[in-house]
C-alpha cells in the first residue's frame, strides 16, 4: 500500500535552492524526531570538557553532518542543474516507498545506541 505524498513535496519542486535550504532547516528544527539526537549530541559535546572554541567547532561539525541530507542535494542542484532532476526524482520515489522501513531501522539503531550509552554510564 502506497502512502500519499505530502503536499510539501510538490511545492518543493517549484522552489529555488535557497528556499529549499531554508525549508529543510525549519523542518528539521521543528521535527520532534530530531530532538533526542540533538540533545544527545549536545550532552556529548558538553561532556568532553572542550574549550569554548572547540565546543563551537564541534557544534558546527554536528550541525553540518545533521544537515547533509539537505545540503548535498541543494549543492548538487546548484552545481549540476537539471542533470540532477532524474536521480533526485528516483531517490524521492524510493524514499517515499520505503519511508516506514527507513524510520523503523533508524529508530532501532538510535535507540540501541542511546540504550548502550545509558548502560555504559550506569556501570
Backbone as ProteinMPNN parsed JSONL, in Angstrom:
{"seq_chain_A": "XXXXXXXXXXXXXXXXXXXXXXXXXXXXXXXXXXXXXXXXXXXXXXXXXXXXXXXXXXXXXXXXXXXXXXXXXXXXXXXXXXXXXXXXXXXXXXXXXXXXXXXXXXXXXXXXXXXXXXXXXXX", "coords_chain_A": {"N_chain_A": [[0.843, -1.181, 0.0], [0.654, 2.116, -0.927], [1.694, 5.078, 0.565], [0.22, 8.361, 0.819], [1.69, 11.138, -0.905], [3.261, 13.774, 0.801], [1.966, 17.142, 0.717], [3.823, 19.153, 0.661], [5.937, 18.201, -0.823], [5.297, 18.525, -3.563], [5.301, 21.276, -3.654], [7.964, 21.858, -3.152], [9.202, 21.235, -5.519], [8.863, 23.497, -7.08], [10.339, 25.459, -5.879], [13.265, 27.513, -5.376], [16.827, 26.842, -4.817], [17.697, 28.229, -2.424], [15.319, 28.67, -0.981], [14.519, 26.02, -0.591], [16.623, 25.085, 1.0], [16.252, 26.696, 3.274], [13.661, 25.817, 4.03], [14.227, 23.145, 4.564], [15.905, 23.442, 6.792], [14.135, 24.649, 8.669], [12.168, 22.64, 8.822], [13.655, 20.513, 9.878], [14.482, 21.59, 12.325], [12.04, 21.943, 13.593], [11.096, 19.408, 13.866], [10.103, 16.92, 15.993], [11.262, 14.404, 16.099], [13.937, 14.759, 15.767], [14.865, 15.823, 18.1], [15.785, 14.068, 20.323], [18.256, 13.157, 19.257], [19.629, 15.564, 18.843], [19.793, 16.501, 21.476], [21.312, 14.449, 22.616], [23.691, 14.76, 21.139], [24.404, 17.364, 21.964], [24.771, 16.995, 24.749], [26.885, 15.176, 24.724], [28.895, 16.713, 23.476], [29.115, 18.777, 25.357], [29.992, 17.316, 27.511], [32.669, 16.582, 27.16], [34.494, 18.371, 28.042], [35.558, 20.469, 26.512], [37.163, 23.434, 25.223], [35.713, 26.722, 24.734], [35.949, 27.5, 22.012], [36.541, 25.029, 20.839], [34.21, 23.654, 21.485], [32.319, 25.151, 20.04], [33.228, 24.614, 17.459], [32.751, 21.852, 17.398], [29.945, 21.84, 17.619], [29.337, 23.143, 15.219], [30.322, 21.25, 13.374], [28.703, 19.045, 14.02], [26.217, 20.123, 13.314], [26.622, 20.524, 10.566], [26.962, 17.87, 9.702], [24.446, 16.866, 10.433], [22.868, 18.31, 8.721], [23.44, 17.369, 6.243], [21.774, 15.779, 4.597], [20.079, 17.604, 3.487], [21.76, 19.611, 2.524], [23.495, 18.363, 0.612], [21.85, 17.508, -1.673], [20.926, 20.107, -2.423], [23.321, 21.469, -3.006], [24.155, 19.837, -5.094], [22.178, 20.376, -7.037], [22.687, 23.094, -7.441], [25.271, 22.938, -8.511], [25.068, 21.148, -10.69], [22.651, 21.545, -11.952], [19.839, 20.904, -14.048], [20.551, 18.297, -14.582], [20.405, 16.832, -12.304], [17.775, 16.266, -11.823], [16.525, 13.782, -12.673], [17.936, 11.654, -11.165], [17.396, 12.632, -8.521], [14.6, 12.61, -8.484], [14.136, 9.846, -8.729], [15.32, 9.008, -6.326], [13.625, 10.276, -4.484], [11.191, 8.933, -4.973], [11.915, 6.344, -4.181], [12.539, 6.796, -1.465], [10.026, 7.623, -0.472], [8.542, 5.294, -0.917], [9.802, 3.528, 0.801], [9.721, 4.639, 3.306], [8.6, 3.915, 5.877], [10.064, 1.612, 6.612], [12.665, 2.65, 6.607], [12.474, 4.55, 8.692], [11.89, 2.845, 10.851], [14.227, 1.272, 11.048], [16.108, 3.308, 11.483], [15.226, 4.406, 13.975], [15.503, 2.116, 15.569], [18.295, 1.705, 15.51], [19.218, 4.174, 16.591], [17.929, 4.064, 19.082], [19.127, 1.752, 20.195], [21.76, 2.64, 20.335], [21.548, 4.814, 22.131], [20.541, 3.452, 24.364], [22.686, 1.729, 24.87], [24.676, 3.639, 25.458], [23.556, 4.754, 27.764], [23.554, 2.518, 29.471], [26.292, 2.103, 29.672], [27.058, 4.351, 31.085], [25.805, 3.849, 33.472], [27.169, 1.76, 34.577]], "CA_chain_A": [[0.0, 0.0, 0.0], [1.469, 3.316, -1.071], [1.202, 6.197, 1.368], [0.118, 9.57, -0.005], [2.835, 12.052, -0.882], [2.957, 15.04, 1.473], [1.758, 18.258, -0.213], [5.022, 19.982, 0.607], [6.83, 17.676, -1.856], [5.012, 19.159, -4.853], [5.707, 22.682, -3.535], [9.428, 21.911, -3.209], [9.604, 21.184, -6.93], [8.806, 24.823, -7.693], [11.165, 26.387, -5.1], [14.684, 27.619, -5.695], [17.699, 26.203, -3.828], [17.744, 28.942, -1.141], [14.071, 28.39, -0.267], [14.544, 24.614, -0.181], [17.555, 25.001, 2.108], [15.571, 27.274, 4.429], [12.582, 24.919, 4.408], [14.849, 21.975, 5.192], [16.366, 23.829, 8.122], [12.961, 24.828, 9.531], [11.537, 21.344, 9.025], [14.497, 19.714, 10.774], [14.469, 22.205, 13.654], [10.716, 21.794, 14.181], [10.744, 17.997, 13.883], [10.399, 16.353, 17.312], [12.078, 13.193, 15.978], [15.346, 15.149, 15.812], [15.194, 16.321, 19.426], [16.675, 13.19, 21.102], [19.595, 13.129, 18.662], [20.254, 16.856, 19.118], [20.116, 16.529, 22.91], [22.431, 13.527, 22.805], [24.886, 15.412, 20.6], [24.747, 18.48, 22.84], [25.288, 16.457, 26.011], [28.201, 14.597, 24.437], [29.83, 17.818, 23.238], [29.322, 19.476, 26.632], [30.629, 16.423, 28.481], [34.077, 16.27, 26.892], [35.355, 19.375, 28.66], [36.24, 21.232, 25.468], [37.171, 24.89, 25.352], [34.593, 27.338, 24.021], [36.153, 27.417, 20.562], [36.415, 23.615, 20.452], [32.791, 23.326, 21.57], [31.648, 25.763, 18.891], [33.616, 23.839, 16.278], [32.032, 20.582, 17.468], [28.54, 22.128, 17.288], [29.29, 23.422, 13.78], [30.515, 19.979, 12.659], [27.485, 18.27, 14.249], [25.167, 20.745, 12.503], [26.924, 20.234, 9.167], [26.643, 16.457, 9.468], [22.997, 16.702, 10.541], [22.245, 18.994, 7.586], [23.96, 16.812, 4.991], [20.723, 15.264, 3.718], [19.507, 18.75, 2.785], [22.824, 20.345, 1.844], [24.061, 17.654, -0.54], [21.025, 17.695, -2.878], [20.892, 21.519, -2.828], [24.601, 21.754, -3.659], [24.174, 19.12, -6.376], [21.348, 21.133, -7.98], [23.41, 24.321, -7.772], [26.444, 22.632, -9.329], [24.776, 20.373, -11.896], [21.414, 21.994, -12.581], [18.782, 19.957, -14.404], [21.056, 16.914, -14.657], [20.091, 16.147, -11.046], [16.335, 16.004, -11.703], [16.223, 12.341, -12.772], [18.38, 10.918, -9.977], [16.701, 13.074, -7.31], [13.227, 12.101, -8.564], [14.199, 8.414, -8.399], [15.591, 8.903, -4.892], [12.397, 10.664, -3.774], [10.231, 7.832, -5.115], [12.391, 5.241, -3.341], [12.386, 7.191, -0.067], [8.606, 7.578, -0.125], [8.102, 3.901, -0.902], [10.447, 2.794, 1.886], [9.792, 5.519, 4.466], [8.326, 3.204, 7.138], [11.207, 0.745, 6.909], [13.805, 3.517, 6.932], [12.257, 5.119, 10.023], [11.988, 1.767, 11.827], [15.644, 0.937, 11.205], [16.755, 4.468, 12.084], [14.901, 4.482, 15.398], [16.091, 0.967, 16.244], [19.73, 1.972, 15.659], [19.38, 5.264, 17.553], [17.52, 3.555, 20.399], [20.164, 0.849, 20.688], [22.927, 3.453, 20.658], [21.257, 5.556, 23.358], [20.455, 2.476, 25.445], [24.054, 1.313, 25.157], [25.349, 4.752, 26.132], [23.0, 4.853, 29.118], [24.043, 1.38, 30.268], [27.712, 2.326, 29.917], [27.157, 5.36, 32.148], [25.283, 3.284, 34.721], [28.085, 0.758, 35.149]], "C_chain_A": [[0.886, 1.241, 0.0], [0.868, 4.441, -0.25], [1.158, 7.449, 0.501], [1.341, 10.467, 0.171], [2.437, 13.321, -0.142], [2.877, 16.186, 0.47], [3.015, 19.112, -0.368], [5.973, 19.508, -0.496], [6.573, 18.332, -3.209], [5.396, 20.636, -4.825], [7.213, 22.824, -3.663], [9.914, 21.919, -4.655], [9.641, 22.553, -7.587], [9.679, 25.846, -6.968], [12.593, 26.408, -5.623], [15.521, 27.001, -4.584], [17.714, 26.901, -2.465], [16.484, 28.668, -0.322], [14.028, 26.944, 0.225], [15.472, 24.433, 1.024], [16.915, 25.548, 3.389], [14.453, 26.388, 4.931], [13.136, 23.675, 5.09], [15.32, 22.275, 6.594], [15.196, 23.957, 9.086], [12.301, 23.484, 9.831], [12.34, 20.473, 9.983], [14.456, 20.265, 12.189], [13.131, 21.976, 14.353], [10.293, 20.333, 14.333], [11.094, 17.371, 15.235], [11.217, 15.059, 17.259], [13.564, 13.515, 16.067], [15.797, 15.555, 17.204], [16.089, 15.365, 20.229], [18.102, 13.153, 20.566], [20.33, 14.436, 18.941], [20.652, 16.966, 20.591], [21.315, 15.629, 23.19], [23.737, 14.132, 22.302], [25.343, 16.553, 21.487], [25.345, 18.031, 24.157], [26.682, 15.87, 25.811], [29.239, 15.687, 24.248], [30.143, 18.529, 24.551], [30.125, 18.632, 27.617], [32.106, 16.156, 28.264], [35.029, 17.3, 27.471], [36.139, 20.204, 27.656], [36.232, 22.723, 25.803], [35.987, 25.447, 24.565], [34.756, 27.217, 22.516], [36.052, 25.973, 20.069], [34.951, 23.177, 20.48], [32.016, 23.896, 20.407], [31.979, 25.029, 17.6], [32.867, 22.498, 16.254], [30.555, 20.771, 17.117], [28.397, 22.395, 15.794], [29.426, 22.127, 12.974], [29.279, 19.085, 12.805], [26.362, 18.799, 13.361], [25.374, 20.47, 11.016], [26.576, 18.786, 8.825], [25.133, 16.23, 9.495], [22.268, 17.313, 9.348], [22.6, 18.366, 6.248], [22.865, 16.327, 4.048], [19.978, 16.371, 2.985], [20.578, 19.432, 1.944], [23.309, 19.66, 0.572], [23.168, 17.771, -1.779], [20.981, 19.147, -3.358], [22.186, 21.881, -3.553], [24.695, 21.058, -5.014], [23.354, 19.866, -7.428], [22.059, 22.415, -8.391], [24.574, 24.051, -8.727], [26.082, 22.007, -10.674], [23.475, 20.738, -12.594], [20.43, 20.871, -12.858], [19.252, 18.508, -14.515], [20.733, 16.135, -13.39], [18.629, 15.742, -10.948], [16.007, 14.517, -11.73], [16.657, 11.564, -11.535], [17.654, 11.334, -8.691], [15.242, 12.636, -7.316], [13.174, 10.619, -8.216], [14.43, 8.204, -6.915], [14.345, 9.241, -4.083], [11.374, 9.535, -3.815], [10.629, 6.674, -4.205], [12.196, 5.57, -1.859], [10.932, 7.156, 0.375], [8.104, 6.143, -0.018], [8.635, 3.139, 0.305], [10.506, 3.578, 3.192], [9.594, 4.779, 5.791], [9.499, 2.328, 7.546], [12.422, 1.571, 7.315], [13.658, 4.062, 8.347], [12.391, 4.05, 11.104], [13.453, 1.411, 12.095], [16.386, 2.084, 11.89], [16.484, 4.542, 13.583], [15.455, 3.298, 16.175], [17.58, 1.198, 16.497], [19.967, 3.073, 16.694], [18.998, 4.826, 18.963], [18.567, 2.637, 20.994], [21.411, 1.622, 21.094], [22.714, 4.203, 21.968], [21.156, 4.625, 24.559], [21.843, 2.011, 25.845], [24.838, 2.395, 25.89], [24.862, 4.892, 27.564], [23.488, 3.721, 30.009], [25.522, 1.54, 30.593], [27.902, 3.334, 31.029], [26.745, 4.79, 33.498], [26.273, 2.315, 35.361], [29.388, 1.353, 35.614]], "O_chain_A": [[1.769, 1.381, 0.847], [-0.325, 4.727, -0.354], [1.946, 7.594, -0.433], [1.936, 10.539, 1.246], [1.383, 13.891, -0.424], [3.622, 16.212, -0.509], [3.234, 19.72, -1.416], [6.731, 20.308, -1.045], [7.517, 18.662, -3.926], [5.775, 21.194, -5.855], [7.694, 23.808, -4.224], [10.927, 22.543, -4.97], [10.375, 22.753, -8.555], [9.755, 26.996, -7.402], [13.064, 25.447, -6.232], [14.992, 26.668, -3.523], [17.742, 26.221, -1.439], [16.562, 28.459, 0.888], [13.555, 26.675, 1.329], [15.139, 23.709, 1.961], [17.023, 24.94, 4.454], [14.303, 26.218, 6.141], [12.577, 23.205, 6.081], [15.156, 21.453, 7.495], [15.25, 23.435, 10.2], [11.918, 23.221, 10.971], [11.763, 19.77, 10.812], [14.402, 19.5, 13.152], [13.09, 21.829, 15.575], [9.225, 20.059, 14.882], [12.272, 17.301, 15.588], [11.803, 14.659, 18.266], [14.367, 12.645, 16.405], [16.999, 15.625, 17.463], [17.089, 15.824, 20.781], [19.054, 13.122, 21.345], [21.523, 14.423, 19.243], [21.73, 17.469, 20.91], [22.227, 16.014, 23.922], [24.769, 14.027, 22.964], [26.538, 16.7, 21.74], [26.316, 18.617, 24.634], [27.561, 16.057, 26.653], [30.34, 15.602, 24.793], [31.3, 18.847, 24.829], [30.849, 19.166, 28.456], [32.742, 15.547, 29.124], [36.245, 17.125, 27.401], [37.272, 20.598, 27.931], [35.395, 23.197, 26.571], [35.337, 24.718, 23.816], [33.806, 26.869, 21.815], [35.526, 25.731, 18.983], [34.503, 22.426, 19.614], [31.155, 23.223, 19.841], [31.113, 24.842, 16.746], [32.404, 22.065, 15.198], [29.978, 19.954, 16.398], [27.446, 21.928, 15.168], [28.71, 21.936, 11.991], [28.853, 18.445, 11.843], [25.642, 18.024, 12.732], [24.414, 20.212, 10.29], [25.97, 18.511, 7.789], [24.602, 15.485, 8.672], [21.169, 16.879, 9.003], [22.096, 18.804, 5.214], [23.002, 16.447, 2.831], [19.32, 16.115, 1.977], [20.337, 19.791, 0.792], [23.513, 20.324, -0.445], [23.673, 18.106, -2.85], [20.997, 19.399, -4.563], [22.15, 22.528, -4.6], [25.244, 21.612, -5.966], [23.777, 19.98, -8.579], [22.038, 22.784, -9.565], [24.832, 24.837, -9.638], [26.716, 22.303, -11.686], [23.224, 20.286, -13.711], [20.211, 19.998, -12.017], [18.43, 17.592, -14.539], [20.78, 14.905, -13.394], [18.271, 14.952, -10.075], [15.265, 14.045, -10.869], [15.838, 10.886, -10.915], [17.331, 10.483, -7.862], [14.694, 12.321, -6.26], [12.277, 10.179, -7.497], [13.816, 7.329, -6.305], [14.042, 8.564, -3.1], [10.758, 9.218, -2.798], [9.778, 6.089, -3.534], [11.741, 4.726, -1.088], [10.633, 6.708, 1.482], [7.325, 5.82, 0.878], [7.991, 2.205, 0.781], [11.265, 3.218, 4.092], [10.352, 5.001, 6.735], [9.881, 2.311, 8.716], [13.125, 1.223, 8.264], [14.616, 4.04, 9.121], [12.949, 4.32, 12.168], [13.86, 1.269, 13.248], [17.202, 1.85, 12.781], [17.41, 4.721, 14.374], [15.842, 3.455, 17.333], [18.072, 0.914, 17.589], [20.817, 2.928, 17.573], [19.674, 5.182, 19.929], [18.866, 2.734, 22.185], [22.049, 1.29, 22.094], [23.601, 4.225, 22.821], [21.626, 4.959, 25.647], [22.144, 1.908, 27.035], [25.575, 2.104, 26.832], [25.656, 5.122, 28.476], [23.801, 3.943, 31.179], [25.962, 1.154, 31.676], [28.817, 3.19, 31.84], [27.265, 5.193, 34.539], [26.213, 2.079, 36.568], [30.252, 0.633, 36.115]]}, "name": "protein", "num_of_chains": 1, "seq": "XXXXXXXXXXXXXXXXXXXXXXXXXXXXXXXXXXXXXXXXXXXXXXXXXXXXXXXXXXXXXXXXXXXXXXXXXXXXXXXXXXXXXXXXXXXXXXXXXXXXXXXXXXXXXXXXXXXXXXXXXXX"}
